[in-house]
Amino acid sequence: MASSSLGRRLVACLLNVSEARRKDLVETVAQAALYNTEGVRREGTTVLNIFNDYDYNRSVITIVSSIDLIGEAILCACEKACGLIDMQTHTGVHPCMGAVDLIPIYPLGEEVRAEDCTKEALAVAQGLTERVRGTSTFLFGWADFPLQRGLAHRRKEMGWFKKTPDLRAIRADVGPQPQKRLGLTGVGASPYVMNCNVTIDTQDVALGRSIAKAIRESTPGGLPGVQVLALPHGGAVEIACNVESVKGTPPEHLTAGEPWPSFSIGGESYCHAPASLITARVAELAGRQGVSMKGTALVGFTPRDCRDLAEYALSQGIAEFWKEQRRIRM
């Protein structure tokens, strides 16, 4: 699909909420991004996808709009989620700390700068704590100025990876000390992060963790931009990857096979590891232990697909695109 002027100021928010078992509730949150309290549609905004995971009890809602409109859509969805989700009763195998667990803002259009996304993320963090009493946020990526620490770094500092984080020990960046019902929300901006989950046919979580460690960016020989967890999932083990976009070109020794998807932000080139490379590396490591693959799933889209689909949805006036995408072949 050819790009159009419609896409030049687009941004995406992959809103992570701590609920998936009540799908109607999650759809209500998504619709709050699209319609005001009178049911009137917000022009220029679409929800491309809702990814629900029952075991994780976590959903990812892909909201796309122009940088000028995205903030209100995000805040209205967050207000709705905070009124419906209680972290005191939440259960699920995926780590989480907040009813709205994550609000990342990613530039899609060439006219959107890092500074624009940073400004919007800070406004969302402030707006959420003002509009929903008791909400607390931490900042990451470009919004974490001047350190600009990554999401994994900030989550570790906050205790996000712990089974039972101690909210009393956390000092939020914006808002009060986190409370049990709403918890803590991460808000930030960065180059696009793709989510790629690879399932292996075993219940051995320790094996999964060894594979996750091997492909993690921080491990010598790991994959650039790849942050990984290994979690029990549906009677198997899922290697759940956040695939961050990295500046520049991919390492030469990793360019065989599918090309690395690339894009630019403010004249800077970025790329990210393709899902096929991650899948092949996991399959190789699992195969050495006699374990086979079960499959790979993308949570949402690649950056290019996200923009292309958003341009199509907005040009056709489709707000609830997640309901339409199965019948539309792009």
Protein Blocks (a to p, Z undefined) as FASTA:
>chain_A
ZZdfklmmgccddddddbfklmmlmmmmmmmmmpcfkopacehiacfbdcddfklopacd
dddddfklmmmmmmmmmmmmmmmpcfklggcfbdcfbfblbdcdddfbfkbcfklmmmmm
mmmmmmmmmmmghiacddehjllccklpafklmmmmnommpmbdcfklpccfbdcdddfk
lopadddddddddddddddddfbfklmmmmmmmmpmklghiaehiacddddeehiacddd
dddddehjddfklmgcjddddddeehiacddddfklmmmmmmmmmmmnopacfbdcdehi
afklmmmmmmmmmmnopablmlmmmmpcZZ
